Amino acid sequence: MHVQEWLETIPAVSIYALVGVVIGLESLGIPLPGEIILVSAALLASQHGEIDPFVLGACASAGAVIGDSIGYAIGRKGGRPLLAWLGGRFPKHFGEGHIATAERSFEKWGMWAVFFGRFVALLRIFAGPLAGVLRMPYWKFFIANVFGGILWAGGTTAVIYYVGVVAESWLKRFSWVGLVLAVLIGVASMLVLRRRAKSASRAAEVETVGAAT
């Protein structure tokens, strides 16, 4: 079943809760399709008056900020062993190469990595836990987390909602296009990061061999 068609079968309150929970869990570090759920819910809100886009955006923003904060706390407490455990459970998302790439981003950009990471599919699941593991000062993390979460979740909701309202006659076609674009953007981000992760992994291997010799 199409995501949007499935969302039409549940009440508005459940949609708010679902969006908040899925985005929160994704931000916490669990690979879930938060962006696809948010895009579908925003499109649905543009068709059905009982779904308030402001409430939807607020729930999505709250889920993003709270999820990232919990991820930060878990990462700060779990440290490097947590990353090793995640690498064993989710090797495609938390492999050594991916972690190395994310660490370099944090070292180079600091709190901006948390802010801009919100807009990259794969980095969304890294930002909170990795910021905690690297012991980024919480006040820096909090500022980047709040502004990034609100801008990404609220902005995505607003853009998709208003485009859906303007293009109501094309809505069914656009819903597919919106979801396809979300998936393509996510896949493209993952491919770029995967390529960088492989390069980082090879560089780490070379450094390790060089140090050993």
C-alpha positions as CSV (number, residue, x, y, z in Angstrom):
1,M,0.0,0.0,0.0
2,H,1.1,3.5,-0.8
3,V,2.4,5.3,2.3
4,Q,-0.1,8.2,1.9
5,E,-3.0,5.8,1.3
6,W,-2.1,4.0,4.5
7,L,-1.9,7.3,6.4
8,E,-5.4,8.2,5.2
9,T,-6.8,5.2,7.2
10,I,-5.7,6.5,10.6
11,P,-6.9,9.5,12.6
12,A,-5.1,12.8,12.7
13,V,-3.9,12.4,16.3
14,S,-2.3,9.1,15.4
15,I,-0.6,10.7,12.4
16,Y,0.9,13.4,14.6
17,A,2.2,10.8,17.0
18,L,3.5,8.5,14.2
19,V,5.4,11.3,12.6
20,G,6.9,12.4,15.9
21,V,7.9,8.9,17.0
22,V,9.4,7.8,13.6
23,I,11.4,10.9,13.3
24,G,12.4,10.7,16.9
25,L,13.6,7.1,16.6
26,E,15.5,8.0,13.4
27,S,17.2,10.9,15.1
28,L,18.0,8.7,18.0
29,G,20.1,6.5,15.7
30,I,17.7,3.9,14.4
31,P,17.5,3.7,10.5
32,L,13.9,4.6,9.7
33,P,12.2,6.4,6.8
34,G,11.4,9.6,8.7
35,E,11.6,11.9,5.7
36,I,9.2,9.8,3.6
37,I,6.7,9.6,6.5
38,L,6.9,13.4,7.0
39,V,6.5,14.2,3.2
40,S,3.5,11.8,3.0
41,A,1.9,13.3,6.1
42,A,2.4,16.9,4.8
43,L,0.8,16.0,1.5
44,L,-2.1,14.4,3.3
45,A,-2.5,17.5,5.4
46,S,-2.8,19.6,2.2
47,Q,-5.8,17.5,1.2
48,H,-7.6,17.0,4.5
49,G,-8.6,19.9,6.7
50,E,-8.6,17.8,9.9
51,I,-4.8,17.5,9.8
52,D,-3.3,20.8,11.0
53,P,0.1,21.5,9.3
54,F,1.3,23.6,12.2
55,V,0.6,20.8,14.7
56,L,2.2,18.3,12.2
57,G,5.3,20.5,11.9
58,A,5.5,21.0,15.6
59,C,5.3,17.2,16.3
60,A,8.0,16.5,13.6
61,S,10.3,19.2,15.1
62,A,9.7,17.9,18.6
63,G,10.5,14.4,17.5
64,A,13.7,15.5,15.8
65,V,15.0,17.6,18.7
66,I,14.1,15.1,21.4
67,G,15.4,12.1,19.4
68,D,18.7,13.8,18.8
69,S,19.0,14.8,22.5
70,I,18.4,11.2,23.6
71,G,20.9,10.0,21.0
72,Y,23.4,12.4,22.4
73,A,22.9,11.2,26.0
74,I,23.2,7.6,24.9
75,G,26.4,8.3,22.9
76,R,28.0,10.2,25.7
77,K,27.3,7.4,28.1
78,G,28.1,4.5,25.7
79,G,31.2,6.0,24.1
80,R,33.2,4.1,21.5
81,P,31.8,0.6,22.5
82,L,28.4,1.9,21.5
83,L,29.7,2.7,18.0
84,A,31.3,-0.8,17.8
85,W,28.0,-2.4,18.8
86,L,26.0,-0.3,16.3
87,G,28.5,-1.3,13.6
88,G,27.8,-4.9,14.4
89,R,24.0,-4.5,14.3
90,F,23.8,-2.0,11.4
91,P,27.0,-2.5,9.3
92,K,25.5,-0.7,6.3
93,H,24.8,2.5,8.4
94,F,27.4,2.4,11.1
95,G,30.4,0.7,9.4
96,E,33.9,1.9,10.2
97,G,34.1,3.9,7.0
98,H,30.8,5.7,7.7
99,I,31.9,6.5,11.2
100,A,35.3,7.8,10.0
101,T,33.6,10.1,7.5
102,A,31.2,11.4,10.1
103,E,34.0,12.0,12.6
104,R,35.9,14.0,10.1
105,S,32.8,16.1,9.5
106,F,32.4,16.8,13.2
107,E,36.1,17.6,13.6
108,K,36.0,20.1,10.7
109,W,32.6,21.7,11.2
110,G,31.8,21.1,14.9
111,M,28.2,22.1,15.8
112,W,27.5,22.9,12.1
113,A,27.8,19.2,11.4
114,V,24.9,18.6,13.7
115,F,22.9,21.4,12.0
116,F,23.5,20.5,8.4
117,G,23.5,16.8,9.2
118,R,19.8,17.1,9.7
119,F,19.3,17.6,6.0
120,V,21.3,14.5,4.9
121,A,19.5,11.2,5.2
122,L,22.4,9.1,6.6
123,L,23.9,11.8,8.9
124,R,20.5,12.2,10.6
125,I,21.0,8.9,12.4
126,F,24.7,9.8,13.3
127,A,24.4,13.3,14.6
128,G,23.1,12.7,18.1
129,P,25.0,9.6,19.1
130,L,28.3,10.7,17.5
131,A,28.1,14.1,19.1
132,G,27.8,12.4,22.5
133,V,30.6,10.0,21.8
134,L,32.9,12.8,20.8
135,R,31.8,14.8,23.9
136,M,30.7,17.9,22.1
137,P,29.7,20.5,24.7
138,Y,26.0,20.1,25.2
139,W,25.2,23.8,24.8
140,K,26.7,23.7,21.3
141,F,24.9,20.5,20.4
142,F,21.6,21.9,21.8
143,I,21.7,25.1,19.8
144,A,22.5,23.2,16.5
145,N,20.0,20.5,17.3
146,V,17.1,22.8,18.0
147,F,17.6,25.1,15.0
148,G,18.4,22.2,12.6
149,G,15.5,20.2,13.8
150,I,13.0,23.0,13.5
151,L,14.3,24.2,10.2
152,W,14.3,20.7,8.6
153,A,11.1,19.4,10.1
154,G,9.1,22.6,10.0
155,G,10.5,23.7,6.7
156,T,9.8,20.4,5.0
157,T,6.2,20.3,6.3
158,A,5.6,23.9,5.2
159,V,7.0,23.5,1.7
160,I,5.3,20.2,0.9
161,Y,2.0,21.4,2.4
162,Y,1.8,24.7,0.4
163,V,3.0,23.1,-2.8
164,G,0.3,20.4,-2.3
165,V,-2.4,23.1,-1.8
166,V,-1.3,25.1,-4.9
167,A,-1.1,21.9,-7.0
168,E,-4.2,20.3,-5.7
169,S,-5.4,19.2,-9.2
170,W,-2.0,17.4,-9.6
171,L,-1.8,16.1,-6.1
172,K,-2.0,12.4,-6.8
173,R,0.7,12.6,-9.3
174,F,2.8,15.0,-7.1
175,S,2.5,12.6,-4.1
176,W,4.3,10.0,-6.1
177,V,6.8,12.6,-7.4
178,G,7.4,13.9,-3.9
179,L,8.0,10.4,-2.5
180,V,10.2,9.4,-5.4
181,L,12.3,12.6,-5.0
182,A,12.6,12.0,-1.3
183,V,13.8,8.5,-1.9
184,L,16.2,9.6,-4.7
185,I,17.7,12.3,-2.5
186,G,18.1,9.8,0.3
187,V,19.7,7.2,-2.0
188,A,22.0,9.8,-3.6
189,S,23.1,11.0,-0.1
190,M,23.8,7.5,1.0
191,L,25.8,6.7,-2.2
192,V,28.0,9.8,-1.8
193,L,28.6,9.1,1.9
194,R,29.3,5.4,1.1
195,R,31.9,6.4,-1.5
196,R,33.5,8.8,1.0
197,A,33.3,6.1,3.7
198,K,35.1,3.6,1.5
199,S,37.8,6.2,0.8
200,A,38.1,6.9,4.5
201,S,38.3,3.2,5.3
202,R,41.0,2.6,2.7
203,A,42.9,5.6,4.1
204,A,42.6,4.3,7.6
205,E,43.9,0.9,6.5
206,V,46.9,2.5,4.8
207,E,47.7,4.5,7.9
208,T,47.4,1.4,10.0
209,V,49.7,-0.6,7.8
210,G,52.2,2.3,7.7
211,A,52.1,2.6,11.5
212,A,52.6,-1.1,11.9
213,T,55.7,-1.1,9.6
